[in-house]
């Protein structure tokens, strides 16, 4: 049975060289795959399983020696011939290439008339070997190993430098958020105070409804700005592990229903129905009612924002004993009793790859063509703090928050389910 045309992978960063080899080898019936660096070469080789690999040595990032060593360590490619096709022609270069795992060595510039014949020889089983006795070959292998270790050490040092720079940048970001939010809080409070005084003043002659509407608009804008500042402060507390929850006996139903009442008008504007199960007979929690309402508000506004007009949101709950889940990407097992509250919508859903990312700071999934920053308008954007804050609050209670969704689809709308688990006292 015919296996089809022979596939040859050429790993080369120079596009002119790739074009030349591609034209020479395709003219005699080979399929030529191309990679411009070592990492993409490894990926293509694993996917396509070529019958032969031509390898440039002077590659950016991982050089040809390193790529060859890696390819020979992949079981499916261990017996695939790799031929160095390189301009490196100093004494010892051929031996180093063979030590790294290459099965042959062709110097550049290539002989276009001879290259198809050379390729055919290696496909037919030709293999070059290092001349010399066992001891000489062992010395070459040791030298190559030392070189690899040295390169690895330099890469590790480079990663350490980059990581240190990222940590410093992250610390500066957190410091800026903390300072900015504290500095903004005072003038916002002052502005709110003066606005309240203006709203309480008797309406002067000649001042119409337009003034009152404008004043209300300013007040709402300042109130929104205050909420943003409070979110920024919460983030600094969560990151600094200084978020405090004031526990008291409470019923989750009261916080859930208070949240629903807050969001009812926004849901009506979008023709969305919010259904809440009875939540009767559930045990009381020792929790921070104000903080939990903040969590429920973020989850409900998120459901409204990503559910198309006319959709449905359900909130249901139950008591569960013991859980097993993937928390922050790690398997987690917990015993004991939990109150589980689920926010389920008929929205656009979330790609499985985004299930953890949406809880990261400043992470937003949105259509860039929609510029609204509303918390309730369909696909509106925001700062990307709500879900991060919600998880931080739930974890401060010793609980868990995660999402499940079959995927993202704006037409089919597979929906999402956000699970809140709060421990019950035994």
N, C-alpha and C positions, 0 to 999 in steps of 0.2 A: 504494500500500500504506500502511495506517495506521501512523503512528509511535507511537501510544499517547498518553496524556495528557501535557501539557507539565509538565516538572519545573522548579520554581523553588527556588533555594537562598536562604534568609534567614539572614544572619550577624548575630546580635544577642545581646548578653549579658543583656538584660532579659527574663525569662521571660514577663512580662505582655505586652510588645510582641510577642514571638514568637507567643503564643497568639492575640492579636487578628488579626495578619496571616494566621496559619494558617487561622483560621475564615473570614475574609473571602475569601481566595483559593480555598480548597477548596470553598466554597459555589458557585463558578462553574466548577468542574471541574479546577482545577490541582492537581498534586501538590506539596506544600510540604515541602522538606527543611530541617532546622534545624541550625544550628551556633552554639555559645555563645561561641566565641572565634575569632580569626583562624587559628590553626594547624589547628584541626579543620575550619574552613571550607575551607581549601586542600585538606586531605585528602579531604573529602567531594566537593568540586568535581572533583578528579582522578578519583575513583572513579565518580561518578554522571553526570558531564558534563551538568549542567543547561542548559536553554535560556536561562535568565536568572538573574542573581544580584542580590539586594537586599542592600546593604551598609551596616551601621551604621558610623559613623566613630569614635565614642568606644568602642573595644574595649579590653579588658585585654590586656597584652602587646603584640602587634603591633596598631597602630591600623588603621582602615579604609583609610587612604591606602596604607600599606605592603602590606596584604593585596591591594589592588587592583593595585598595581604588580607584585607577585609573580604574581598570576593572569594578568595580561596578558603575562607573560614565558613562560607555559607554552603551547607551540604549539597543543595541542588546545583551549585555552580563550582563545586570543588574540582571537577574534572573538565570544566570548560577551558579550552586553551586561551591563554591571555598572551598577547604578543606586544612587547614594547615597540612603539613607533615613535621615535624621538630623535631630536637633534643632539642629545647628550652623547658625545662620542669620545670623552676622555678615558684614560686608562682606568679600569675598574668600574665604569658605568654599566657595561654589559653584565659583569659579574654581580653587581648590586641589584640589577633588575631581576636576574635569575634567582638570586637569593631571596628576594621579596616574593617570589612565586611566579614570575613570568615564565612562559614556556618557550619564548623566542624573543629575538631582538632584531629590529629593522631600523636602520639609520635613515634620517632625513638628510637631504631632500630625497623623496621616494623616487624610485624608477617606475614610471607609470606603465611601462611595457612589462616589467618584471613583477609588479605588485600582485596581480591576479594569480600568477603562478606560485608566489610565496604564500599567499593566503590558502590556496588549494593544498599546498604541502602540509601546512599546520592542521588543516581540516582533516587531512588523511592520516594524521598521527605523528607527524614530525615533532620532536621535542629537543630543544638544545639543553646541554648540560654544562656545568662549570668544570673547566679542566683543573687538574691538580688532585692531590690526595685528600683523604678524609680530614686530616688536621687543618689543611688550608681552607677547606670548605667550612669547617667549624669556626675558624677565625673570622671568616666573612660573615657567618651567621651571627656571631657574637657582636661584631661591629655594627651590623644592621640593627640588632636588638637594642644596643646602647643608643643608637641614633633615634630609634622609635621612642624609647623611654625619655630621651632628652626633649623630643618634640612634644610628647605628651605633657611633660612637666611645664613646658612653656605655655601650652594651651591652658593648663590648669591655672597657672599664674595669671594669664590673661583673663580667664573667667572670674577669678577672685577679684581682680582690679575692677572689672565691669560690675560685679555684684556689689562691691563696696561703694561704687559710684551710685548705683541704683538705690542702695540702702540710704545713702546720704540724701539723695534726691527725695526719697519717700519721707524721710524725717523732716526735711524742709517743707514738703507739701503739708504734712500733718501740722507742723508748727504754724504755717501760714493760715491754714483753715481755722485753727484754734484762735489765733490772734485776730484774724479778720472777723470771725463770728462774734467774739467778745466786744470788739471795737464797734461793730455795727449795732449791737443790741441796745446800747444807751441812746444814740440818736433816734432809733426807731421808736423807742418808748416815749421819748420827748414828742416826736411828731404825732404819735397816737394820742397823747394827752391833749395837745392843742386841737387836734381834729375833734375830739370828744367835746371840748369846750365850744368849738364853732357849731357843732351839731346841736348843742343845748341852748345856744343863744336864740332869743326871739327873732323871728324872721323880719328883717328890716323892710320898710316900704320899697317897692320896686324890685326886690330880689325875688325872682321867679323860681319855677320848678327846676329850671336848668341848673341853678346854683346848687340846689339840694342833690340832684342827680350826680353832679360833678363831685360834690363832697363825699357822697356815698362811694363813688368810683375810686377816689383817692384813698378812702378808708380801707376798701377791699384790697387795693394794691399794696398798701402798707401792711395789712394783715397777712397777705401772701408772702411779702418779704420777710416778715417776722417768722413765719413758719419755716421758710428756707433757712434762716439763721439758726432756729432751734434745731433743725435737722443737722446742720453743720456742727453744732455743739454736741448733739447726740453721737455723731460719728467720732468726734475726738474722744468722747467718753468711752465708746465701745472699743476703739483702737487702743486706748490707754488702759482698758479694763477697769475703768472707774465708774461705769454705769451702775447706779444704785436703783434697786427696786424696793418699794415699800409694801411689804406683804400684809395683807389683811384678808379676813374671810369675805369671799365674794362669790357671786354666781356669774358664770361666763355668759349666760343668756342676757343679763342686763347690759353688759358691755357690747355684745353682738347687736342687740336691738337698738341701743343708743347709736351705734355706728350706722345701722340701716336707716334710722330716721334722719340722720345727717345727710345721707346720700340719696334719699328717695326722690328729691326734686331733680337731681342730675340724671337719675335713671329714667324718670318720666320723660325728660327732654329727649332722650335717645330711644324711647319706646322699649326699654329693657325691663323685664320682670325680675324681681328679687324674691325668691321663695326661701323661707327659713323654717326648718322643722320645729317641732314643738319645744325641744330642748327641756322638756319637763322631766323631773325625777333625777336629773344629773347631780352628782355630788358637788359640794362647794369646793372652791379652790382657795389656797392661801397664796394670793398673787397681788400684783400692783394693778388695780382696775384701770387707772388712767393710762398706764403703759400698754396694757393689753388692748385697750380701745384704740390706741395709736397703731398697734399692729393690725387690728381688724380693719381700720380705716385704710391703711396702705394696701392691704390685700383686696378689699372691696373696690377701691378706686382703680386698682390695677386690673381687676376683672372687668369693670365698666369700660376702661380705656381700650382694652383689647378684644372686646366683644362687639361685633357689628350691630347696628341699630336693629331692634326687633328681637334680639337674642334673650337668653335666659341665664340667670345666675342662681345657684342653689347653695345654701349654707346648711350643712347637717353635722351632727355630732354623735359620739358614742363613747362609752368607756371600753378601753382595751387593756388586756393584760400581756405585758411583755412584748417587745418589738425586736425585729431584725430589719435593719435598713442600711443603705449606703449613705452615710452622712459625711459630707465634704469629700466624697470620693472614696471613703474608707468604710469597710463593713463594720457595723456597730450593733452590739446586742445590749439590750437593757431589760431588766426585770422590773416587776412592780406594776402598779396600775397607772394608766394615763387617761386623761381626757383628750379625745381626738376631735378636732374641729376642722371641717373641710370646706374650702371655698371652691366651688366647681362652676365653670362657665362654659358657654358654647362659642367661645372665641376662636381666634385664628391659630391658637396652639403655639407650642414652643419646640424648636428643634432639640432633640435629645442632647446634642453637643452644647447647647446653651443652658441646660438645666442647672448647672452650678454657676456658670458665669453671670447669670442674671442677679445673683446675690452679691456680686463684687461691687465695690464702690465705683460710682460714675458709669456703670455699664448700662447702656440703653439699647434695646432692640426696637428700631423704629424705621419707618419709611421716610427717607430724607426729603421726599416731595411734600410731606405734611409738616408744616412749620409751627403748628400749635404747641404751646407749652402747657396746655390745660391738663389737669389731673383726670378729667372725665371725657374729653372729646376723643373720638375714635382715633387711635394710633398717635395721640398727642405725645410730645416728648417731655422731658424733665431733666433733673440733675442726675438721676440714676442713684438716688440715695435710699428710696423708700424700702426696697426689699432688703438691702443691707442692714438698715436700722431694724426692720422687723425681725430678721434672724438674730441680730444682736440682743434684742429685748427678750426673745423667746429663750435663747441660750442662757441669758442672765437668770432666767427662772429655772434653769436645769432641763429645759425642753428641747424640742427639735422642730425645724421648719424646712420643708423640702417641696419640690414640685414634681408632678408626673404629667406627661403629655405625649401623645403618639407622634407628634411632629407639628411642623408649621405649614399651614395651608390656608390662604386667605379666601379660597373658594369653598373648600369642603368644610372648613372650620371644625377641626377635631376637638377643640377645647382644651382646657387645662384644669388640674386639680391641685390646689395648694393645701398641704397637710400641716396643721399645727398640733403638736403633741405636748401636753403639759402634765407634769407628774402630779399624782394625787397623794396626799399624805395617808399613810397606813396606820 
